[in-house]
Amino acid sequence: MVMGLGPLVLIFVLGLGVTPPTLAQDDYRYIRFLTQHYDANPTGRNDRYCETMMRRRGLTSPCKDTNTFVHGTKSSIKAICEDKNGEPYGANFRISKSAFQVTTCKHVGGSSRPPCRYRATSGSRKIIIACENGSPVHLDESVFH
């Protein structure tokens, strides 16, 4: 029985070696998007929330000027990359058909070095994202709808 698994394990390991590098990079960009912008169940959505989340997500060395957290399900955000919940916006972006609860954290204070202080603004709006291979990889924070 064990000897019969040997060739299968070898094929599996070899298969891992030929995974396209772009697929691994796309997964990294999607995970980075989730780290920077996704929080399904926020607590508070106030200044303390922003300071805690920005620190927890590694966005305070140096202090990131502005960051928006989107509060929804991963599937509803991913659906923007499809026609289910998104439509083309400009050359390379998609805009959500529905509004999402969001919390935008803006850095206040002079220094870009920690400790970072943030002001929270919470609300509901459509979001604009860039997608690669069906997953969000960038949130456009310059446009508000």
N, C-alpha and C positions, 0 to 999 in steps of 0.2 A: 504494500500500500504506500509506504513512504517513498519507495523508489519510483512509483508511478507519478508522484507529485513533482519530482525533480525537473522534468522537462517543462511542466506548466509554470513552475516558479521561474525558471530561466526565461521563458517567453515573456512572462509578466515583467521581470526586471529589465529585459531588453526593450520591451514596449515603453517603459518609463523613460528610457534614454532617448527615444525618438519622438517624444512629445514636442510639438512645435514650440520654439521659444516664444513666439508671439502669444500663444495661448497662456503660457505662464505669466507673461508680462501683462496681458489683459486682466487676468485674475488678480494680479498685484494692484493694478490701477482701480479695479472695482473694490477691492478690500480697502485700499487707501481712501476711496470715496466714502465708504461706509464709516471708516474711522473718523474722518473729518466732518461728515455731514449728517450721519444717521443716528437718531435716538428715538426709538419707538415709544417709550414710556417715560417722558420727562417728569422730573419732580421739581415743582416750583416755577420754572421758566422766568426767574428773576436774576438779579445781578449775581447772587451767590451761585445759582445754577450755572451761569456762564463761567464764572471763575473756577468752579469745580470741574466742569466738563472740559474746558480748554486745557486745564492742567492735566486731567486724567487722560485726555486724548493726545498729549504730547505736542500741543500747539502754543507753548509758552517759552520756547527757547530758540529764537527770540519771541517776544510777544507778537502773535499774529494780529494784524490790525482789525480785520473783520472776518467773522466766520458765522455761517448759518447752519443750524441744525434743523433737519426735516423730521417731523413726527408723523410717521405713517408706517405701513408695513413695507417690508422689502419688496414684496410682489407688486404692490401698488406703485412703488417708485420705479421698479424695473419695467412696469407696463407702459411707462412714458416712452420707452425706447421702441414700443410697438404702437400700432394704431389703437389698441385697447384704451389707453389713457393719454396718448400723446399725438402731437402733429408736428410736422416740420416747422422750424423757426429759424429764419436766416439760412446761411449756407451749411452749417455743421451742427446745429442745435435742434432740440425738440422742446416744445412747451407742453406742460401738462394740461389736459382738458379739465381737470378738477383742481380745486384749491387744496392745499396742504396746510396743516398747522406748522408754523415755523417759529424758531427763536433765533434772532440775530444778535450776536455778541460783538460789541464794538469796544476796542481798546481805549481806555481813558487814562490820561497821565502822560508824562513826558518821556520816560525811559522805555526802551524796547526790551529791557532786561527784567527778568522776574524780581520781585513778585509782580505779576500782571493784574491789573484791575480792569474789569469789563462792565459795560452797561448793557442790559438786556432789553430787547424790544421783541415782544411776542405778537403774533398775528396769524392771519390766514391769507394765503395767496397762491397763485399758480407759480410753478417753478420751471426754470429753464436749465436743461442739462445737455451735456454731450454724451453720446453713447458709443461704445465699441463692442461689437459682437453681442449685441442685445443687453448690455449692462451699462449702467451709468458710470462715467469715469470723471466727470467734472460738473460742478454746479456754478452757473453764471450768477454771481451775486450783484452784478452791476445793473441788472434790469429787474424792475418790480412790476408785477401785474396784479 
